[in-house]
């Protein structure tokens, strides 16, 4: 039984993803049947295939980043790279998950949320890299333009004031909650073209 607001949010997210998995799977099966019938190259079929692939990738990302992460489960580097690359494939953002070992899913959840926070600062796309130094993780973002809202990013610091967060920016609040649960401190540094984040 979970009695904290962030756990309830995670369970609701997991339930929504579970309920959407079946209809998305049915659409994907329909696309496969179109391919077998020889009409897969027509524009409508290509659009349908691209859309269902995008939706499936995004749901897999949300299931981890917003769902309930079992502390006994781990995520392999290849799986993390696949989920991130699939989720951001249509957003002109290249992700490099440069972590060589499996990690507990609660930690992966935090890092996925922070990657999404980085996306918020990239109006024209860019590149995000994750590196590991022992127990410390570094997120480096490079782009033509990086936007910085000090009040929004400041909420990730320990004991910071909580800004008003809209549904489009809820990942900042979820990252703050998850970092608190894991006892992780987050520091952020900006320039006009870079965003660097350290998770200790």
N, C-alpha and C positions, 0 to 999 in steps of 0.2 A: 504494500500500500504506500503510495507516494503522496506526500502532503505539502510539498513546496510548489510555488507557482511555476518555477522553471521546469520541474519534473512533469507537471500537468501539461504545460505547453509542449514538451517533448513527446509525451504520450499521444496528445491530440495530433501532432504532426505525423507521428508514426502511423496512426490510424488512417489519416487522410491518404498517405502514400500507399498503405495497404489496400485501401478501397479503390484507388486509381490504377493499381497495377494490373488488375484483370481487364478493364476496358482498353487500356493501352496495349496490353498483350494481344487482345483481339484485333485491334487495328493493325498491329504489326503483322499478325498472321494474314490479315486481308491484303496487306501490301505484298507479302510473299506470294500469295495466290495470283495477284496481278502480274508479278514478275514471271511466274510460271506460264501465264497465259500469253505472254509476249507483248504486253502493253506497258511494260515498266518504263520505257523511254519517253513516253508522251509527257508533256509538261505537267499535267495534272497529277500523274502518278509520281513523278519526281518530287513535286512539291509535297505530296502526301507522305512520301517516304522520308524526306528531310525533316518534316514537321514531327512525325512520330518518333524519329530517332532523337531529335532535340528534346522532346517532351520526356522521353524515357531517361535520357542522360540527366536532365534537370531534376527529375524526381529522385533518381539515385543519389544525387548530390544532396538534395533536401533531406532525404531519409537519414543521412549521416549527420549533416550539419544541424538539423532542427529536431531530429528524433532523439529517442532515448538511447544513449551509448552505454552498452554493458562493459563494466570495467574489466571483466574477465576475457573479453574478446579483443583481438588484435587486428590491425590492418597492415597488409603487405605493401611495400613501396609501389609495386606495379599496379595494385588495385587503386591506391590513392591517385597515382598519375592518370589512370584511365578515367576515374570519376571526375577529376578536375578538368582534364582536357575535353571530355565530353560536354561538361556543363558550360564551359566558356568557349566552345568551338565557334559559335555564331556571334561572338562579341568582340572579336579582334583582340583577344587577350591570350598570350602564350604562357603556359604554366610549366615550370620545371620543378619537380619534386625531388630534390637532391638529398634524399634521406635513404640510406642503404639498408636500414633494418626495420623490422616490424615495430609498430607502436600501439599502445593501448588505444582503443577507440575513443575514450573520453578526451585524450590528448589530440587525436586526429580531428575530432569534432571541433575543438577550440581552434586548431590551425585552419580548418576549412572555413570557419566563421571569419577568421582574420583575413584570409584570402579574399573573401567576399567584401570585407571592409575595404581592402585595397582596391577592389574593382570600383567601389563608389568614387574613388579619387581619380579614376581614369576615364574621362569623357570620350577620348578618342582611341581607347585601347592602349596596349603596352605589353610589357613582359614582367612576370612575377616569378621570382626564384625563392625557394626555401632551402636553407642550409642548416645543418646540425653541428654544434660544437659541444660534445658531451651531452649535458642536460639542457643546454641552451639552444634555442632556435632563432635563426635570423631570416626575416622576410625582406627581400630587396625588390623594389618595384622601380622600373625605368620606363619612361614614356615621353612623348612629345610635350605633354602638359599634365601636371599633377595638381589637382585641386585640394585645398586644405581648409577645412572648417575647424578652427581650434576648439570650439566648444564641443563639437561632436566627437573629435578624436580624444579630447581631454577626458571624456568619460571612461576611457579604458585605463586611466591611471588609478592607483590605489587611493581610496577615500575621496575620489573626485566628485564634484557635483554632477548630478544626473540631468542632462539636457532633455528637452522634450523630443521624443523619438516617434517618428511616424512609421506606418507599416512598411514603407519603402526602406527604412533604415533600422528595422528591428534587429538586424544581425549585430549591430553595435551593442545593444543592450544584452543580447544573448551571449555575445563574446565576453562582456563584462561579468555576467553571472557565471559563465563556465570557467573563466580564469580564476574567479574567487573560489569556486569549488575545488579547483586543482591547486590552489595556492601559488599561482603563477603571477609574476609582475610583468607588465607590458610597457615598454618605452617606445616612443615614436619620434622620428626625425624627418623633416621635410625639406625639399628644395623645390625649385620650379619644375624640375624634371625627374625627381627621385622621391621615393618614400622608403624609409628604412625602419624596420620594426624589430625589436629584440624581445623575446619571450623567455624569461628566466624562471 
